[in-house]
């Protein structure tokens, strides 16, 4: 406290002392430590509000808790000899690609504000103190993240690769130092983006640090300790340079704002609707060719269902969401035990059908203005074919994968794939009928 007052008095003209009202005007911010704590508390509260915006009881009950329990069951099985052969055959360097990717995504949060150009830049001691504390916090967070990643990989390293506890203990400081060095190099690449060679040197340093870590992980405990020492020294040098950097303040504040907005952008990307620009050309189905066979229903039903399918396929996020559903479902069905597949396949098909039903409702509400509102009976008859046609590929692939695991032969894909596709189609029609009765 006395140091903060001395600094304040040193900034006044000679012969003048700071009045009591002026000293009380900065109550709670009499030292850089208080300013750092206040900004950290505000940042954590802001991230907490963003998390509560997208996570409610429904999401926790139907997504977070079931998949959390499923992941815990997999983790328990990995410790007791239930490791899939594909994961057991991976070398140590391939498993260490996980901390490398996490290190590349690391960014320090300096808790700087654009308004600091008016206040903190006039007090270099305060600015260095806030950035230094942010560097210490960054080091602690990266250490916890490296420990969490190695804890998740621990059964694979112990049971599948047979590494000793000493080798795993030597991996941790190397992973920690890699997170620090890679995060700071990525930060410097953004800060010095207007320079000629520094951004390229930072990217080259990130690749070199990753290659050094992978080589050390495949070479043994001594190489890991040597890599930890080298990467730690580089990280310490970068942290010291970052804390003492007095220029490039605007670039530093912009990089810090981008790092703070990453988690919020990830959380709110699916919760907020982005305005889409009008498309000038259509790449899929430029002509009105029929998609559904003639036995599906009347020609009006087929036309509306085909229009809904084409509208969904031409959407910007449809393919990404479809591939996410397929990838997660196939991974859980192929890697886990058979009994897990019997739980995952119906659950994912139900969630997928509900998502497709939501796309249908959005198409129904936006494609037809109130003046030309569609008949309710016609809309309900077109919902089943529109959702069912999109359900067929995923339902067949998931049940075929489960059939191969159940019967341990290729003909299991047909034994369960064809009935599974029929069940997916039936689920789409049942969901349409249930929604019609509810409305």
URKA-V707227 format. One line per field, one symbol per residue. psi: psi as a letter, one per 30 degrees, with the letter a starting at -180 (. if undefined). burial: # if it has 9 or more other ideal C-beta (glycine too) atoms within 8 Angstrom, else .. A space follows every 10 residues. Layout:
psi = ???
burial = ???
//
This chain:
psi = eeeeeeeeef fllkgklkle eeeffhkfhf lfeeeeeeee eeeeeeeeee efefjaeeee efeeeefeee eeeeeeeefh ggkkeeeffk leeeeffefe eeeffkkkjf hllefffedf ffieeeeeee eeeeeeeeee eeeeeeeeee eefeeeeeee fhkleeeeef eeeeeeeeee eeeeeeeeee ehfflefeee eeeeeeeeee eeeeeeeffa eeeeeeeeee eeeeeeeeee eeegkfahee eeeeeeeeef feeeeeegef fkkkkkkkkf lkfkielikk eklffealee eeeeeeeeee eefflegeee eeeeeeeeee eeeeellefe efeeeeeeee eeeeeeeeee eeeefffklf ehklkeeeee ffeeeeeeef feeeeeeeee eeeeeefhlf ffeeefeeee eeeeeeeeee eeeeeeee.
burial = ...##.###. .......#.. ..#..#...# ##.###.### ..#..##..# #.##....## ...###...# ..###.##.. ..#...##.# .##.###### .###.##### ##...##..# #.#..##### #####.###. .##.###.## ..######## #.....##.# ########## ########## ##.....##. .##.##..## .#######.. #.######.# ##.##..##. .##.#...#. ########## .###..##.. .......... ....#..... .#...#.... ##.####### ####...#.. ##..##.### .##.##...# ##.##.#### #######.## ..##...... ...#...### ########## ##.####### #######... .######### #.###.###. ###.##...
//
